[in-house]
Amino acid sequence: MLSKTELLYTLALQRTPNLGDTSAKKLLHHVGSAEGIFKEKPSNLLKIHGIGCFKVKQLQQKNLLDLAREELHFIASENISYRYFKDARYPENLKHCMDGPILFFQRGNIDLENKKIISIVGTRKITTYRISFCEKLVAELAPFNPVIVSGFAYGIDICAHKSAIANGLQNIACLAHGMNRIYPKAHQKYMPKVAQNGGFVSEFWSSDTFSRNNFLKRNRIIAGMSQATIVIESAAKGGSLVTADIANSYSRDVFAVPGGATDSQSQGCNMLIKTHQASIITSAADLVYQLGWDLDQIQKPPPQLFTTLNEQEKILFDFLKDKDKVVLDAIAIGCKMPTYKVAQLLLKLEMKALVRPLPGKLFQWI
């Protein structure tokens, strides 16, 4: 745990433009502390290999400590904790990544000690088949009690988080923005369950603007925290392919779910497999075998938390159980309930892993 003063200077170091985490770590290694870096003579900093005049000049910007004070006030007032790259609580896998963040923030109940950690990523335009695959995969992995990491975005990400919740697994949402917001807003309803058994991490400040580059930076944390990365579904281009590339650069295992030769939504996964950038995965057994997880150490699956339905939930169950996909308004009419009430009940059933939401306000009983 850093002292308040050292945390302030570490925040200033993190905020220094054009420095980067690799250079920041190099400075910390040579000088010994963030406070020392800002108080060191520029001529001495220039003696450090790879730290030139441009970076030293960036450290001399007068507003860095003022910005750091503002962010320090924010994280203190919002009861946000942090993890420093030299601390024992910093994720072990991420410690071995040269460009891992020197500092990141977190909320929730995150416990990574002696845990199997995997990331699940993929397209935001998820198909129904891959939703089913993701749900089945996480359920099959549940006896090993892994931590599921993803980006809390639309598509594969939120499917992975919900599947982890349904199976009582710890899951971590790695955000591409500060802790003062959530994107997409539609996923706010899942936040309590994620925080209850897992939580949220981010290296971004409350003052950071929302940009596409944030997602690319975020991807290295998703890949870096994990023992293996699984790409469920991806077109020829996409952020999940970037995450897979980063995972490979860290010498981590990468898996991809194959698809049909003419399936545009599977081109990215097929390419990863074809070019030997990922191993094929068709079930949890493929991952368990390749990672060498000990079958004798399987943890007993956690008890199901949701085994009963109340009267109103049973009405929805009776209406949906023999149907394929039903639109929200049709459910409300069929169950003789207000639409807003049905929406509330469906969310509860979704969190119990009994109902699956589909595009177009469609719902399907699982």
N, C-alpha and C positions, 0 to 999 in steps of 0.2 A: 504494500500500500504506500503510495506516494504521500509526502507531506503536502499541505495545502500550497506552499510556495513552489515546491517542485512540480506539482500538478499544473499550477498556473503557467510555469515556464514550458512544461511539456506541451500544453495546449498551444502556446505561442509558437513552439517549434513545429507542431502539426499544422499550424495555420500559415507557416512561412511559404510564400508562393514559389513555385518552380523548384522546390527542394526534394520532395518525395520521401517515402519511408526508408528506402535503401540508404540514401545519403544521410537522413536523420539518424539512423542506427549507427552509421559510420562515425558521425560526429559524437554521438553519445559514447561510443566505444573508446574514442580517443580522449575525450574531455572528462567523461565520467558522470556528468549531470546536465540536464537541460538548462538549469540556471547558469552553470559554468560556461555553457556555449555562448550565451548572450553576454556574459561578462568577460569572455576571453578576448584578448587582443586579436584584431583581424589578421595581423601578420602571422600569428601562431596558427590560426585556422587554415591559412593558405598553405601551410606545410603539410596538411593532411592530403594524401593522394586522392584525387577525384573531387576535391572541394576547391573550385576555382573562384576567381574574383566575382563572377556573376552571383553565385550562391551565397558568398559571404556578404555581398551587398544586399541581397534579399533579407538576410538576417538583421540588417540594420534599420529596417523599416520601423518607424516610431510608433505606429498604431497597433503593432502585434500584441503587446501586453494589454492594451485597452480592449481589444477584441477578445482576448483570452479571459479577461475579467468578466466580461458580459456573458460568455459561455459558461464559465465556472459558476456564476450566479444562477444561470438557467438550470444546470444539472443538479445543483444543490436544492433549489426551490422545487424541482420536479421529482426529487428523490431518485435520480438516475445514478446507477453505479457504473463503474468503468473497469476495464482490464488493460493493464500495462504489459508490454511485451516481455518484460523481465520478471514479472510476477509468476508465482507458482500456479495461480488460477488462470493464467492465460492459456487458451487451448493448445494442447501439446502439438497437434498436427500443424497448426498455424505458426508455431514457433520456428518450424523448419522452412518457412517460406521467406526468402530474403525481402520480398516486397510486402510482407504482411504489415498491417497497420501498427504503428508504435503504440497506439491507444485506440480503443473503441468503447462504445457505450452500450449498456444493456438494461433491460427491464424484464421482470418476471422471476421465474424459479429455475434457473439454468444450472445443471450439474453435469459436467463433462468428464468427471474423474472416472477412469477405468471404463469408459463407455465405447461401444461400437458406434461410429458416426458415419452416416452416409447422406449424400445429397441427391435429391431427385429434381430434375429440371426438364424443361421442354417447352413446346409452343403454347402460346396463349389461346390459339384457336384449336382447342382440344376436340378430338372426335369421341363419340360415345364409346367406341371400342377401347380406346386408350384410357378413358376414365375407368372402365371396368378392369383393365389390366393393372392400372396403378393401385386401385383399391385391393385387388387380389394379391398383388406383390407385397404391399405393406402388411396385409393380414398374414401372409406366409412368413414374413420376416419377424413378426411380432414375438414369437417364442424366444428370439435372440435378444429382445429388448434393445433394439438400436435407437439412437437419436436420429430423427429425420430433420434434415436441413433443406430449406428451400427459400424462395424469394417473396412469398406472400402475394404474388401477382395473379392475374387471371390465368385460367387454363390449368396446366399441369401443376403449377406451384400450389394453388389453393386446394387442388385435389389431393396432393401429397399431405398437406397440413391436416385436412379434414380426415383423411384416412388414418393418420397418426393419432388424432384425437379419438376416433372411433375405436382404435385398438389399445387405448391407454398408453401410448408411447410419448415420450418427451419429444417435442419438436421445436425447432428454432427458426424464426422468420428473420431473414437477413434483409434489412431495408436499404433502399437507395436514396434515403432522405433522412432528415433529422428526426428526433424523437418527439417533436412538437406537432407532427402530422401523421396521417396514414394514407397510403395510396395502394390500391384504389379505395375510395371511401366506402364502396359497397362491402368491403371486407371488414369493416369495423365490428360487425356482429360476431366475428370469429375471435376477436382479440382476447376476451376474458378466458376462453378455453385454452388458447395458446399460452397465455401468461400463467395459467394455473399449473400446467405441466410443461414447462419450457419457457419460451420468452422471445424477446426481440433484441437484435443487435444491429448496430450501425456505427460507422466511423464518421458520419456526416453531422454537421452542426445544425443547430436550430436556425441559423442565419443563412444556411446554404440554399441557393436557388435550385429549383427542380430542373434537372437536365438529363439528356440521354447518356452523357458520359458517366453520370453517377451509377447507372445500371452496369456499365462495363467495369467500373472499379469495384462495385459490390460483388460481381461475379467471382473475383479472385478470392474473396473471403468465403463464399460458398464452397468453392473448390478447395481452398486451403484448410478449412476446418475439418474436411471429410477424409475418411479413409478411401472412399470410392465415390464416384459420381455416376449416376444413372440418367441417361437421356431417354425419356419415354417416347417422345414424338417431336420431330423437327422437320421443317421444310429445308430447302437447299441452303437458306441463309437464316440466321437467327441467333439470339443471345445465348441460347443453350449450347450452341456449337462453340462459342467463345469460351464458355465455362468448361467444356470438354477439353479444349485446347490448353487452357490454363492448367487444368488438372493433370494433363499429360506432361506439361512443363515442370510440374512438381513431382513427377514420377509416381502419380497416384493411379489406381485402377479406374478405368472408364468402361462403362457398359452402355450398350444401345439396344433398343428393341427394334427388330427388323420389321420391314413392311413390304408390300407388293412393289414390283419393279416399276409400275406406272402410278403408284400412289404419291402424289405431290407432297403430302404431309409426312411422308417417310423418307424423302430423298436425303435429308441430313443424316438420319440414323443409318441408312444404308451406306452412305458415303463413309461414315466413321468406321463401320464394320469392314467395308471393302478395302479401305486404305490402312487397315490394321491400327487405327487410332482408338478403337473400342472393341471389347469382346462382346459377342452376342449374348443377349439375355432373353430367355423365354419364360423363366420362372425364377423364384427365389433360390432354388437349388443351384443354379448357375453361379450366382454371386457367392453363396455359402461355400461352394466348392473352391472357387478361385481365391477367395480371401482366407480360406483355411479356418473358418470358424469352427470351433470344437462342438460337435453334436452332443457331447456329454455335458456341456455347460449351458445347454438351453435353459433359459429361465421359464418357469411356469407362466403361461399367459395370465395377465391380470384379469380379475373377475369382471364380467360385464356389468357396467354401472347402470345400464338402462334395460331392464328386463320386463317392465310393465308399462302399460299405456293407460292414461286416464280416459274418462268417458268420451271426451271430444276427440282425442287422438284415435280412439277405436273407431269412431265414425269415419274418420279419414281413411283408416286402414281398410275398413269394409268396402269403402268406395273405390280405393285404388288397387287393392290386391289382385283383382282379375283383369286389370287394364294395363296397357302398355305405357303410353305417354298421354298425360292429360294437362290441358292448359289451366292456369290458375282460376280464371273466371268460371270455367266449367266445373271445377272442383267445388267452388263456392256455391254454385247453383245446385249441384248434385247433393251436397251435404247440408244445404239450407242454412248456410252461415254467411256472415258478412265477409267480403273479400279480405279486409284487414285482419280479421280473426284467423282466417284460413292461412294467410301469409305467416302469422305468428306461430301457428301450430306446425306448419311445414318446416319452419326454421328449427323448431325443437326436434322434430323427427329427423331432420337432416343432421343435427348434431348427435343424434342417437344412431346415425348411420343406417337409417331405415328408409329414407327418401333421398333421391338424387335429383338436384335441380339441373335442368337442361336449357339451352338457348331458347328464346322465344317464350319465356315464362311457362315452360313445360316442366312437369314433375313426373318422376317415375319411382314406383316402389321397388326397393332392392330385394 
